[in-house]
Amino acid sequence: MDFLFNVLIWAGVVIFAIFIIGFMAAAKLNKRQDEDRASQSCAEPIREGEKPSNQNRN
């Protein structure tokens, strides 16, 4: 019976660790995406009615 409890406890610890690692990875990915969006919004604004590829044409 003690062996069964040990197995269940360790299985719970492993599952908990997997969730924690997953949440940390998701938070890191979310932060990276937010930084990418912030750096893109700092670029020159697109003039209304024009495509970005047409901005440099005279």
N, C-alpha and C positions, 0 to 999 in steps of 0.2 A: 504494500500500500504506500509506503514511503517513497518507493521508486516511482510509482505513478504520479504522486504529487510533485516530485522533482522534475519529471519529464514535462508535466503540465506547466509548472512554473517557468522552466527554461524555454518552453515553446512560447509562452506569453512574453518573456523578455525579448526573445528574438523577433517576434511580430512587432512588439513595441519599438524596438530599435529600427526595424525596417520602416515603420511609419515616420519616426523622427527623421531618419535620413531622407526619406521622400519629401517631407515637408520642408526640410532645409534646402534640398535641391530645387524645389518649386519656388521657394522664396528667392533664392539666388537667381534663377532664371527670370522671375518676374522683375527683380531689380535691374537686371541687365536689359530687359525689354523696355523698362521705363527710361533708363539712361539713353537707349537708342532713340526712343521717341523724343526725348528732350533735346538731343543733339540734332535731330532732324528738324524740329520746330524752330531752332535757332538759325537755320539756313534762310536764305533770301525768301521772302514770301512770294507766292505765286500770284501774279496779277490776275484779276478777275477776267475770265473770258479767254485766257491764253493758256496754252499748254507749256509745261516747263521747258520743252525743247525749243519753243519759239521765242523765249525771252531774250536770247542773245542776238537775234536777227534785227537788222535795222530797216 
